[in-house]
């Protein structure tokens, strides 16, 4: 949780500062962990991880670490709600043993400012080996070679629950989450009611082993509410089967393996009150958000959703193209912002241009009341991550205009995620919420208007949720 000073304000015009120069600024911001880090606790924890590196039980990080400048890093005690285990782990071999809850996403309750809704990914990675003679998924194999084959199975599910804002403290209480059943997309429902993702092409490693990856459903939910107060899940999935079979099929097109999906609907009254039911999402609908243009990736993921004047928008990419799209109907959209962006690292010693840096999405943007930039008094706050220093994730926050053309108006230094450098740098920032300093209010301003309020808002707290190494949140 980091303090956001919303008073005072230097002005910055997005029309006079190019997107390229603002993003490049991140490379010049050398960030070190703030003073006050309890080095002894970190040292003991890293030593514990090193001693457990050869297959022993996982050693979690410290429960909380307090930095100066009002920053606290807290491990979230997320769990599957008691009595809901059978539904949460349905279809998992061996039940839920060894499961993890990762990549938390946040959304302010549209009516109760003391509540934040939390969604997270239920996760477990299983690895199974098989010889060529008894190979799994033989339909993907060419010939009957003798290469050993392994199957990497990603068991996945979606969890959700309303959580009091006050729970986000230095010593948070348990946060039980409930399994949310994500219905299959409408075009898939004609053939099957079961979400069965396709299987991407096999991968051959340097030691000659063939690895086949499977997933059991939609992944990495980002949660939000639309202006109609419907609950919205944005998820990624390998394209689901469109045949009457519960057995996974090979992905038909190697250039289009996975896509973003949106699921939304009205929650029953008891769910708003924290009393979840197995049929809470029965009336929800799911649509694919297909992207099939020339610059499409085989796996379209990490899209960031926000609402403006009652319409849904998606930040599809930041680099090499800054692309924002506006919803025109369920599963359809139009481009409203497209800016070419080339983001490179520092120049090399020989004077040549630095390497191209991969810039990927983060959490859904949040509309913030503020006086820091311009006259509108509002701006969107969002995040993205890069892969520097040998592939390690580095996360930044940025602000952009609350109205079109949604120009960038501010950029942070690298966020001080405590676990930076651990888990091989796999720190996926997935959740964002803004709450008042006294933690009694979390509701964002209405996205239907960009008019300024009559008085400056109080200082606020920003909650950044992230998953660490596919192990904890």
C-alpha positions in Angstrom: 0.0 0.0 0.0 1.5 3.3 -1.1 0.5 6.8 -0.3 -0.8 8.9 -3.1 -0.7 12.6 -2.5 -3.6 14.0 -4.3 -3.2 17.6 -3.3 -1.2 20.5 -4.9 -0.2 20.1 -8.4 2.2 20.7 -11.2 0.4 20.8 -14.5 1.4 18.5 -17.3 -0.1 18.5 -20.8 -0.3 15.1 -22.5 -0.4 17.0 -25.8 3.1 18.4 -25.3 4.8 15.3 -23.9 5.1 12.4 -26.2 4.3 8.9 -25.1 7.7 7.8 -26.1 9.6 10.3 -23.9 7.4 9.5 -20.9 7.9 5.8 -21.2 11.6 6.1 -21.8 11.7 8.1 -18.5 11.3 4.8 -16.6 14.7 3.7 -17.7 16.3 6.7 -16.1 14.6 6.2 -12.7 17.1 4.2 -10.7 15.1 2.7 -7.8 16.4 1.1 -4.6 14.3 -0.3 -1.7 13.5 2.4 0.8 15.4 2.6 4.0 14.1 0.7 6.9 13.8 -2.7 5.3 14.1 -5.4 8.0 17.2 -6.9 6.5 17.5 -9.6 9.1 14.1 -11.0 8.3 14.8 -11.0 4.6 18.2 -12.6 5.1 16.7 -15.4 7.2 13.9 -15.9 4.7 16.3 -16.2 1.8 18.4 -18.6 3.7 15.2 -20.7 4.4 14.4 -20.7 0.7 18.0 -21.8 -0.2 17.8 -24.7 2.3 14.5 -25.8 0.7 15.6 -25.5 -2.9 16.0 -29.3 -3.3 12.4 -30.3 -3.0 11.6 -29.5 0.6 8.4 -27.7 1.6 8.0 -24.1 0.3 9.1 -21.4 2.8 6.8 -18.4 2.5 8.1 -14.8 2.9 7.7 -12.6 5.9 4.0 -11.8 6.8 4.7 -8.1 6.3 7.6 -5.8 5.7 7.3 -2.1 6.5 9.2 0.5 4.6 9.5 4.2 5.1 7.4 6.6 3.0 4.2 4.9 4.1 4.8 1.6 2.1 3.9 -1.7 3.6 4.3 -5.1 1.8 1.9 -7.7 3.1 1.4 -11.4 2.3 -2.4 -11.8 1.8 -3.8 -14.9 3.7 -6.1 -15.9 0.8 -7.8 -19.3 1.2 -10.6 -21.4 -0.2 -13.7 -20.9 2.0 -14.4 -23.7 4.3 -17.0 -26.1 2.9 -16.3 -25.1 -0.7 -13.3 -27.3 -1.4 -15.3 -29.9 -3.4 -16.5 -27.3 -5.9 -13.2 -25.4 -6.0 -11.1 -28.6 -6.8 -13.6 -30.4 -9.0 -11.8 -32.4 -11.6 -8.4 -32.0 -9.9 -6.5 -35.2 -9.5 -5.9 -35.8 -5.8 -8.1 -32.9 -4.8 -6.6 -29.6 -3.8 -3.4 -30.8 -2.2 -0.5 -28.4 -3.0 -2.8 -25.7 -4.5 -1.8 -22.0 -4.5 -3.9 -18.8 -4.7 -2.1 -16.2 -6.8 -2.5 -13.0 -8.9 -5.1 -11.2 -6.9 -7.3 -8.6 -8.6 -9.3 -5.8 -6.8 -12.5 -3.9 -7.5 -14.3 -1.3 -5.3 -17.8 -2.3 -4.4 -20.1 0.0 -6.4 -22.4 0.7 -3.4 -20.5 0.0 -0.2 -17.3 2.1 0.1 -16.0 -0.1 2.9 -15.8 -3.2 0.7 -13.3 -4.3 -1.9 -14.0 -7.4 -4.1 -11.1 -9.7 -4.5 -10.7 -12.2 -7.3 -7.7 -14.5 -7.6 -6.4 -17.5 -9.5 -6.6 -21.0 -8.0 -3.5 -22.8 -9.2 -1.5 -25.9 -9.1 1.1 -27.2 -11.6 1.3 -30.9 -12.1 4.1 -32.6 -14.2 3.7 -36.1 -15.5 6.3 -38.0 -17.6 5.6 -40.7 -20.3 7.6 -42.7 -22.7 7.1 -42.5 -26.4 5.3 -45.8 -26.4 2.8 -44.6 -23.9 2.8 -41.0 -24.9 0.1 -38.6 -23.8 -1.6 -36.5 -26.4 -0.1 -38.6 -29.2 -2.1 -36.6 -31.7 0.5 -33.9 -31.4 3.4 -36.2 -32.1 4.9 -36.6 -35.6 5.8 -40.2 -36.1 6.7 -42.6 -33.4 10.1 -41.3 -32.3 11.7 -42.3 -29.0 11.9 -38.9 -27.5 10.7 -38.8 -23.8 7.6 -36.7 -23.3 6.2 -34.8 -20.3 2.9 -33.2 -19.7 2.7 -29.9 -17.9 -0.8 -29.6 -16.5 -2.0 -26.2 -15.2 -4.9 -26.8 -12.9 -6.7 -23.5 -12.6 -9.9 -21.9 -11.2 -11.4 -18.5 -10.3 -12.0 -17.4 -6.7 -13.9 -14.3 -5.6 -15.3 -12.7 -2.4 -16.1 -9.3 -0.9 -13.5 -8.2 1.6 -13.6 -5.3 4.1 -11.2 -2.5 3.2 -10.0 -2.6 6.8 -8.6 -6.1 6.3 -5.9 -4.6 4.1 -3.6 -3.8 7.0 -0.1 -4.8 8.3 -1.7 -7.9 9.9 -4.6 -8.9 7.7 -7.1 -11.5 8.9 -7.9 -14.6 6.8 -9.5 -13.8 3.5 -11.7 -16.8 2.4 -12.6 -16.8 -1.3 -15.4 -18.7 -3.1 -15.2 -20.6 -6.3 -16.8 -18.8 -9.2 -18.0 -20.9 -12.1 -17.1 -19.2 -15.4 -19.6 -20.2 -18.1 -18.3 -21.2 -21.5 -18.4 -18.6 -24.3 -21.7 -18.4 -26.1 -20.3 -19.9 -29.3 -18.9 -22.9 -27.4 -22.1 -23.5 -25.4 -23.7 -24.8 -28.7 -21.4 -27.8 -28.4 -20.5 -28.2 -24.8 -21.1 -26.8 -21.3 -17.5 -27.7 -20.2 -14.6 -25.3 -20.6 -11.8 -27.4 -22.2 -8.9 -25.3 -23.5 -7.1 -26.5 -26.6 -3.5 -27.8 -26.3 -0.7 -25.6 -27.8 2.1 -27.1 -29.9 4.6 -29.2 -28.0 8.0 -27.7 -27.1 11.3 -29.5 -27.4 13.9 -28.7 -24.8 17.7 -28.7 -25.2 17.9 -32.2 -23.5 15.6 -33.7 -26.1 12.5 -33.9 -23.9 9.1 -32.9 -25.5 6.8 -30.9 -23.2 3.1 -30.6 -23.8 1.2 -28.0 -21.9 -2.4 -28.3 -20.8 -4.7 -25.9 -18.9 -8.0 -26.8 -17.3 -9.8 -23.5 -17.7 -9.7 -19.7 -17.8 -6.8 -18.1 -16.0 -5.7 -14.9 -14.2 -9.1 -13.2 -13.5 -9.2 -9.4 -13.4 -12.3 -8.2 -11.7 -14.3 -5.0 -12.2 -17.9 -3.6 -12.1 -19.5 -1.9 -15.0 -21.8 1.1 -14.8 -24.8 -1.2 -14.5 -23.2 -2.7 -11.4 -22.6 -6.0 -13.1 -19.6 -8.1 -11.9 -17.1 -8.4 -14.7 -14.3 -11.0 -15.0 -11.6 -10.6 -17.7 -9.7 -13.8 -18.2 -7.2 -15.5 -20.5 -7.6 -19.0 -21.9 -6.3 -21.2 -24.6 -9.2 -21.4 -27.1 -11.8 -23.8 -25.8 -13.1 -26.8 -27.6 -15.9 -26.3 -30.1 -16.7 -30.0 -30.3 -18.8 -32.3 -28.2 -15.9 -33.8 -26.3 -14.4 -33.3 -22.8 -11.0 -34.5 -24.1 -8.7 -31.6 -25.0 -8.0 -31.1 -28.7 -4.8 -29.7 -30.3 -5.1 -26.0 -31.0 -6.2 -25.7 -34.7 -4.2 -22.6 -35.6 -0.6 -22.2 -34.2 -0.9 -18.4 -34.9 -4.0 -18.2 -32.6 -3.6 -20.2 -29.5 -5.2 -18.2 -26.8 -7.5 -15.1 -26.3 -9.0 -12.8 -23.8 -12.6 -13.5 -22.6 -15.1 -11.3 -20.7 -17.7 -12.7 -18.4 -20.3 -10.5 -16.7 -23.7 -10.7 -15.1 -25.8 -9.6 -12.1 -25.0 -11.0 -8.7 -27.9 -12.4 -6.6 -28.7 -10.3 -3.5 -27.2 -12.8 -1.1 -23.8 -12.6 -2.9 -23.7 -8.8 -2.3 -24.1 -9.6 1.4 -21.2 -12.0 1.4 -23.3 -15.2 1.3 -22.1 -17.0 -1.8 -24.0 -19.7 -3.5 -23.1 -22.4 -6.1 -25.3 -20.8 -8.7 -24.2 -17.2 -8.1 -22.9 -16.9 -11.6 -25.4 -19.1 -13.4 -26.9 -16.2 -15.3 -23.5 -14.7 -16.3 -22.5 -14.7 -20.0 -19.0 -15.1 -21.5 -17.7 -13.7 -24.8 -14.3 -14.0 -26.5 -12.5 -10.8 -27.3 -10.9 -11.9 -30.6 -8.0 -10.0 -32.0 -6.9 -11.2 -35.5 -5.0 -8.3 -37.0 -1.5 -8.5 -38.5 0.1 -7.5 -35.1 -1.8 -10.2 -33.2 0.1 -12.5 -30.8 -0.5 -16.2 -30.7 -1.6 -15.7 -27.1 -3.5 -12.4 -26.6 -3.4 -11.8 -22.8 -3.1 -9.2 -20.1 -5.6 -6.8 -21.6 -6.7 -4.0 -19.1 -10.3 -3.0 -18.9 -11.7 0.3 -17.8 -15.0 2.2 -18.3 -15.5 5.8 -19.5 -18.9 7.4 -20.0 -20.7 4.1 -19.6 -18.6 2.3 -22.3 -16.0 -0.4 -21.8 -12.4 0.2 -23.1 -9.5 -2.2 -23.3 -5.8 -1.4 -23.3 -4.7 -4.2 -25.5 -1.0 -3.3 -25.7 1.5 -0.7 -24.6 4.5 -1.5 -26.7 5.4 -1.6 -29.6 1.9 -0.2 -30.2 -0.1 1.7 -27.6 -3.5 0.5 -28.5 -6.9 1.3 -26.8 -10.1 -0.2 -28.0 -13.8 0.6 -27.2 -16.5 -2.0 -26.9 -19.2 -1.8 -29.5 -21.1 -4.9 -28.4 -20.6 -8.3 -26.7 -17.2 -9.5 -28.1 -16.8 -6.6 -30.5 -14.9 -3.4 -30.4 -13.3 -0.6 -32.4 -9.9 1.1 -32.1 -9.8 4.6 -30.6 -6.1 5.1 -29.9 -3.2 3.6 -31.8 0.3 5.0 -31.4 3.5 3.4 -32.6 6.0 3.0 -29.8 9.6 1.8 -29.8 11.0 1.4 -26.3 14.6 0.5 -26.0 17.1 0.2 -23.2 20.2 2.4 -22.8 22.5 2.7 -25.7 25.3 0.2 -26.0 29.0 1.0 -25.5 29.6 1.1 -29.3 26.9 3.7 -29.6 24.3 1.4 -31.1 20.7 1.5 -30.1 19.8 -0.5 -27.0 17.8 -3.7 -27.0 14.1 -3.6 -27.5 12.3 -3.9 -24.2 9.2 -6.0 -23.8 6.4 -4.1 -22.1 3.3 -6.0 -20.9 0.0 -5.2 -19.2 -0.8 -5.0 -15.5 -3.9 -4.4 -13.5 -7.1 -2.8 -14.7 -7.0 1.1 -14.5 -8.7 2.9 -11.7 -10.3 6.3 -11.9 -8.8 8.6 -9.3 -9.8 12.0 -7.9 -6.8 14.3 -7.9 -5.4 17.8 -8.3 -1.9 16.8 -9.5 -2.4 17.1 -13.2 -4.5 19.6 -15.2 -7.9 21.1 -14.4 -10.2 18.0 -14.7 -9.3 16.8 -11.2 -9.4 13.2 -12.4 -7.1 10.7 -14.0 -6.7 7.0 -14.5 -4.1 5.1 -12.6 -2.7 1.8 -14.1 0.3 -0.4 -14.2 2.5 -2.3 -16.6 5.5 -4.6 -16.3 8.7 -5.0 -18.2 11.3 -7.8 -18.4 14.7 -6.5 -17.6 17.8 -7.9 -15.9 17.7 -11.4 -17.4 13.9 -11.6 -17.7 12.9 -10.5 -14.2 9.6 -8.6 -14.0 9.8 -4.9 -13.1 6.5 -3.1 -12.4 5.6 0.6 -12.9 2.5 2.7 -12.3 1.4 5.3 -14.7 -1.4 7.9 -15.0 -3.3 8.8 -18.1 -6.0 11.3 -18.9 -9.6 10.6 -17.7 -10.9 11.5 -21.2 -9.9 10.9 -24.7 -7.3 10.8 -26.1 -6.2 9.2 -22.8 -2.7 10.7 -23.1 0.0 9.7 -20.6 0.5 12.3 -17.9 2.7 10.7 -15.3 5.0 7.7 -14.6 6.4 6.2 -11.4 9.7 4.8 -10.5 9.8 1.0 -10.3 7.4 -0.2 -7.7 9.2 -1.6 -4.6 7.7 -5.1 -4.6 9.6 -6.7 -1.7 10.2 -10.0 -3.4 12.0 -8.4 -6.4 14.9 -10.8 -7.1 13.2 -13.8 -5.5 11.3 -16.5 -7.4 13.5 -15.6 -10.4 11.8 -12.2 -10.6 8.4 -13.7 -11.3 6.3 -11.0 -9.7 3.1 -10.5 -11.6 1.2 -7.4 -10.6 -2.5 -8.0 -11.1 -4.6 -5.9 -8.7 -5.1 -2.2 -8.1 -7.5 -0.3 -5.9 -7.5 3.2 -4.4 -8.9 3.8 -0.9 -9.1 6.8 1.4 -6.4 7.2 4.0 -8.7 6.1 6.9 -9.6 2.9 4.9 -13.3 3.7 5.3 -13.9 4.5 1.6 -12.9 2.7 -1.5 -15.5 3.6 -4.1 -14.0 5.3 -7.2 -15.6 8.4 -8.8 -18.2 7.7 -11.4 -16.7 7.0 -14.8 -19.6 8.6 -16.6 -18.3 12.1 -16.2 -14.9 13.9 -16.2 -16.0 17.0 -14.3 -14.0 18.2 -11.4 -15.3 18.1 -7.8 -15.7 21.2 -5.6 -13.0 20.3 -3.1 -9.7 18.5 -3.2 -9.9 14.8 -2.2 -8.0 13.5 0.9 -4.7 11.7 0.7 -5.4 8.1 -0.5 -3.9 4.7 -0.3 -3.1 2.6 -3.3 -3.3 -1.1 -3.0 -1.1 -3.1 -5.5 -1.9 -6.8 -5.5 0.6 -9.2 -7.1 1.5 -12.9 -7.3 4.9 -14.0 -6.3 6.5 -16.9 -8.2 3.1 -18.7 -8.7 3.3 -19.4 -4.9 1.7 -16.7 -2.9 -0.1 -13.3 -3.1 
